[in-house]
Amino acid sequence: MTTDRKAEDLPLEFRLVSADQVPLAYAIEIEEYPESEAASLKNLIFRQDAAPELFLGCYLRKEDDTSLLVGYIVSTLVSGDHLTHATMSSHDPSGDVVCIHSVCVASAFQRRGIATRMLKEYLQHLQRLSDKNKSNASSSAKYKRVLLIAHQHTTGLYRGVGFVMVGKSSVEHGPDPWFEMVYALDH
Ligand SMILES: CC(C)(COP(=O)(O)OP(=O)(O)OC[C@H]1O[C@@H](n2cnc3c(N)ncnc32)[C@H](O)[C@@H]1OP(=O)(O)O)[C@@H](O)C(=O)NCCC(=O)NCCS
């Protein structure tokens, strides 16, 4: 029984979401995001195909040794200082800014610290990738920073893992304003 167990007490594993697992992420996406904000399956397939190293899943290991996807974070690379509508739907392989599109946890597992844990894992993963790219002359991208937009009520989640408020975003989508937040990576 996993009910009420906090992230640190759950057998969680973090690994990249493979192409065949994207529909599982999509099932969570459409369940948890409002219809107007949820990514389409096509979009998630595009993101996994374009930047598989930026699609990290959080899996719960079960007693029978199988695992269940309970959350994920997905991003693409962009260039420039701020997120716009255009950057939100593209991938620039030479970009040095990681644009997070979704941070999502299945509702049965929310408010147990899983998104917090996932974000910390993700930021460490990005730092490792960036360091690897830096030491590999043939590779283009060293990541400078991570950007995302969030509604006011979730900004505390991101502040809690080190993101800093940039300000109100120029992105307009739905009735509520979006706020841009940034996390600086060592580079
Ligand atoms: C937002 C979301 C990812 C949070 O996942 P989670 O695993 O429940 O988050 P955590 O347990 O790590 O939360 C840590 C802290 O963030 C804040 N927080 C998390 N979800 C919140 C919410 N819905 N409203 C207000 N504050 C929230 C709280 O301060 C929380 O601490 P607390 O539970 O001790 O009060 C999850 O609710 C979700 O998938 N929502 C649908 C998709 C979405 O909106 N994603 C964010 C896009 S910007």
The ligand as an SDF file (V2000), in Angstrom:
LIG
                    3D

 48 50  0  0  0  0  0  0  0  0999 V2000
    1.9760   20.6910   -9.7900 C   0  0  0  0  0  0  0  0  0  0  0  0
    2.3300   19.2370   -9.5450 C   0  0  0  0  0  0  0  0  0  0  0  0
    3.4130   18.7940  -10.5250 C   0  0  0  0  0  0  0  0  0  0  0  0
    2.8350   19.0870   -8.1040 C   0  0  0  0  0  0  0  0  0  0  0  0
    3.2300   17.7320   -7.8780 O   0  0  0  0  0  0  0  0  0  0  0  0
    3.3890   17.1600   -6.3970 P   0  0  0  0  0  0  0  0  0  0  0  0
    4.1600   15.8940   -6.4680 O   0  0  0  0  0  0  0  0  0  0  0  0
    2.0670   17.1160   -5.7560 O   0  0  0  0  0  0  0  0  0  0  0  0
    4.2620   18.3100   -5.7260 O   0  0  0  0  0  0  0  0  0  0  0  0
    5.0180   18.2430   -4.3230 P   0  0  0  0  0  0  0  0  0  0  0  0
    4.3600   17.2450   -3.4220 O   0  0  0  0  0  0  0  0  0  0  0  0
    6.4730   18.0710   -4.5610 O   0  0  0  0  0  0  0  0  0  0  0  0
    4.7360   19.7220   -3.7720 O   0  0  0  0  0  0  0  0  0  0  0  0
    5.7100   20.4710   -3.1000 C   0  0  0  0  0  0  0  0  0  0  0  0
    5.1300   21.8100   -2.7060 C   0  0  0  0  0  0  0  0  0  0  0  0
    4.7480   22.5470   -3.8590 O   0  0  0  0  0  0  0  0  0  0  0  0
    3.5280   23.2700   -3.5960 C   0  0  0  0  0  0  0  0  0  0  0  0
    2.4430   22.7170   -4.4270 N   0  0  0  0  0  0  0  0  0  0  0  0
    2.4170   21.5490   -5.0990 C   0  0  0  0  0  0  0  0  0  0  0  0
    1.2460   21.4040   -5.7750 N   0  0  0  0  0  0  0  0  0  0  0  0
    0.5280   22.5140   -5.5100 C   0  0  0  0  0  0  0  0  0  0  0  0
   -0.7530   22.9580   -5.9120 C   0  0  0  0  0  0  0  0  0  0  0  0
   -1.5250   22.2230   -6.7420 N   0  0  0  0  0  0  0  0  0  0  0  0
   -1.1860   24.1400   -5.4460 N   0  0  0  0  0  0  0  0  0  0  0  0
   -0.4280   24.8910   -4.6210 C   0  0  0  0  0  0  0  0  0  0  0  0
    0.8150   24.5300   -4.1980 N   0  0  0  0  0  0  0  0  0  0  0  0
    1.2770   23.3580   -4.6470 C   0  0  0  0  0  0  0  0  0  0  0  0
    3.2390   23.0570   -2.1190 C   0  0  0  0  0  0  0  0  0  0  0  0
    3.9170   24.0630   -1.4120 O   0  0  0  0  0  0  0  0  0  0  0  0
    3.8680   21.7090   -1.8610 C   0  0  0  0  0  0  0  0  0  0  0  0
    4.2310   21.5180   -0.5280 O   0  0  0  0  0  0  0  0  0  0  0  0
    3.1360   20.9390    0.5170 P   0  0  0  0  0  0  0  0  0  0  0  0
    2.4820   19.7350   -0.1000 O   0  0  0  0  0  0  0  0  0  0  0  0
    3.9840   20.6060    1.7040 O   0  0  0  0  0  0  0  0  0  0  0  0
    2.1630   22.0640    0.7290 O   0  0  0  0  0  0  0  0  0  0  0  0
    1.0640   18.3190   -9.6930 C   0  0  0  0  0  0  0  0  0  0  0  0
    0.0250   18.8570   -8.9160 O   0  0  0  0  0  0  0  0  0  0  0  0
    0.5870   18.1940  -11.1160 C   0  0  0  0  0  0  0  0  0  0  0  0
    1.0460   17.3210  -11.8600 O   0  0  0  0  0  0  0  0  0  0  0  0
   -0.3650   19.0690  -11.5100 N   0  0  0  0  0  0  0  0  0  0  0  0
   -0.9130   19.0340  -12.8800 C   0  0  0  0  0  0  0  0  0  0  0  0
    0.1090   19.5270  -13.8770 C   0  0  0  0  0  0  0  0  0  0  0  0
    0.6260   20.9000  -13.5330 C   0  0  0  0  0  0  0  0  0  0  0  0
   -0.1300   21.8260  -13.2940 O   0  0  0  0  0  0  0  0  0  0  0  0
    1.9770   21.0220  -13.5270 N   0  0  0  0  0  0  0  0  0  0  0  0
    2.6490   22.2630  -13.2200 C   0  0  0  0  0  0  0  0  0  0  0  0
    2.7530   23.0850  -14.4380 C   0  0  0  0  0  0  0  0  0  0  0  0
    3.5130   24.6320  -14.1240 S   0  0  0  0  0  0  0  0  0  0  0  0
  1  2  1  0
  2  3  1  0
  2  4  1  0
  2 36  1  0
  4  5  1  0
  5  6  1  0
  6  7  2  0
  6  8  1  0
  6  9  1  0
  9 10  1  0
 10 11  2  0
 10 12  1  0
 10 13  1  0
 13 14  1  0
 14 15  1  0
 15 16  1  0
 15 30  1  0
 16 17  1  0
 17 18  1  0
 17 28  1  0
 18 19  1  0
 18 27  1  0
 19 20  2  0
 20 21  1  0
 21 22  1  0
 21 27  2  0
 22 23  1  0
 22 24  2  0
 24 25  1  0
 25 26  2  0
 26 27  1  0
 28 29  1  0
 28 30  1  0
 30 31  1  0
 31 32  1  0
 32 33  2  0
 32 34  1  0
 32 35  1  0
 36 37  1  0
 36 38  1  0
 38 39  2  0
 38 40  1  0
 40 41  1  0
 41 42  1  0
 42 43  1  0
 43 44  2  0
 43 45  1  0
 45 46  1  0
 46 47  1  0
 47 48  1  0
M  END
$$$$
